[in-house]
Amino acid sequence: MKSFNELLVKQRDFFQTGKTKDVAFRMQSLSKLSTMIKSHEAEIMAALKKDLNKSEFEAYMSEIGILLEEIRFSLKNIKKWSRPQKVKSALAQVGSKSFIYPEPYGVALIISPWNYPIQLTFSPLIGAIAAGNCAVLKPSELTPETSKLMAELIENTFPSEYITVLQGDAETTQVLLMEKFDSIFFTGSVTVGKVIMEAAAKHLTPVTLELGGKSPCIVHKDANLKLAAKRIAWGKFINAGQTCVAPDYLYIHRAVRDKFIHSLKEAITEIYSDDVFKSGKFTRIVSDRHFKRLVTFLEDGKIIHGGRHHSDLLTIEPTVLSEVTWEDPVMQEEIFGPILPIFEFENEIAMINKINELPKPLALYIFSESMDFQQTILNKISFGGGCINDTVYHLSSPYLPFGGVGESGMGAYHGKGSFDVFSHQKGVLKQTTSFDLPLRYPHRKNALKQLKRFIK
């Protein structure tokens, strides 16, 4: 097995020069990354088309555009984020000044998935650069054209001792995890996340895990049904449902179930056409293994929309299932495909209790005009993040932290969160030498009594 120790030594040596800590260097690097993405937009779209059949519109919206906005936001704020922050000192430290110094961890390992290969590789990289780290990027082998292109672009833009891309399969990742990194950022499945965390524990390396889970979407009887259907159809079936925050299943109030389903069918056809095989613009399933896994879910419940699939094209049309049970295979794991099971509810408490029986989801979506109902869900269900009267959109905001809780992940990024997740907050107290408080020393008469009076 190939060792990557030599590469890490070079990156660590480069980090020790202090060059990456210079804010001007960080800003220059972010600008280079932005220019790289813009000038190779056509190649990026072509690679995504080959790997996943992503349309140009979807590739720009969900991969390229979101990165350019993230870089712009970071460039605008990086000077402020990087400055030491002055904070108050306690009464017992009278005469002192206190500061928080954000400092980079050092060499970061970023392991990215296949579903949004460009965005989910470069988005954490933006944070690593902004915070002043070196970085090793390990993209997925399931999107080979995109991974190859990223490796070429990074190699032509940055020196390998600063940022590099390592291609390979799971064995490459295993070898990388044997090395000691200063920070590990992983996006992927819960199962692999546990492996990453176990490996990191051997070196006590800080870990950020962006995982997934079964994200519920709740449609109350007072929701704007037509708009809810359109936004749910978009959020669920974009990227063929291969989105970690896609609605995994719907909970619809019984009183509006039939009306909503009618609107949902209309929305699916409007957004994705009535024949995704003929249109050729619907994202394909990433591999034959994932395709076969998803096809087995079509046997659960009753198909009330879609259901057609084409193995040669690795494509499954947007599908809606009813009469699904919680014991069915489709409800035993994150679907991660264009299949949407529907449940109905009448009793709010029973519905909330059922969601709370499951692992805490990465996302949750509420469609309701009732402030009381919205607040009830927010207060009683723990989840990573989400939307009220929308789906997925929250992850594109640089002002909102994005991350999971419990089995859906740990740590959050985007915007300042990306800077923070790759930074250590170093607390420093600068003490005066103009005087010295005698209360701190134990040799005085009645020292304990005076100390208690002072602290009180």
Number of C-alpha atoms within 10 A of each C-alpha: 7 8 12 15 14 9 15 23 13 14 24 20 14 19 21 12 9 11 15 22 21 13 18 13 15 23 20 14 18 22 16 15 22 19 14 15 21 14 10 13 15 12 14 22 22 19 22 27 19 14 22 28 24 23 18 16 11 19 24 16 12 16 22 20 16 17 24 20 16 23 23 14 16 24 17 12 14 20 14 9 17 21 14 17 14 14 13 10 15 11 10 13 16 13 16 15 16 18 18 16 18 21 20 27 22 24 28 28 22 23 22 25 20 23 24 20 22 26 21 21 26 22 21 27 27 26 27 30 29 32 30 29 30 27 28 24 24 24 28 23 17 18 21 19 18 27 27 16 16 25 18 13 17 18 14 11 16 14 11 19 19 22 21 23 21 19 17 15 13 10 11 16 17 14 14 21 21 15 16 19 22 22 24 23 23 24 22 21 19 18 10 14 21 13 13 21 19 13 18 21 12 12 14 14 17 19 22 24 27 27 25 27 26 26 27 22 27 25 27 26 20 14 20 15 22 16 17 22 24 19 20 25 28 21 20 27 26 23 26 26 26 21 21 27 29 35 30 29 23 21 20 23 22 17 14 16 19 12 12 23 19 14 17 23 20 17 21 24 14 12 13 18 17 16 14 18 17 9 10 14 17 25 27 27 27 20 13 13 10 14 20 13 13 20 18 11 18 21 15 19 17 14 19 14 19 19 18 16 19 13 12 7 15 19 24 25 26 29 21 23 24 17 13 18 14 10 9 13 15 25 17 10 11 19 27 26 31 28 29 25 26 20 20 19 19 14 10 13 12 11 17 16 12 10 18 15 8 11 16 23 30 28 31 27 26 23 27 20 15 13 8 10 16 17 10 14 17 17 9 13 14 19 21 24 22 24 16 16 20 20 25 23 12 18 20 18 14 20 14 16 20 24 24 25 22 14 21 26 25 16 20 21 23 25 26 22 20 26 27 23 24 33 23 17 17 11 14 14 14 12 14 12 8 6 9 11 10 11 15 14 10 11 10 11 8 9 14 15 9 14 16 10 8 11 8 6
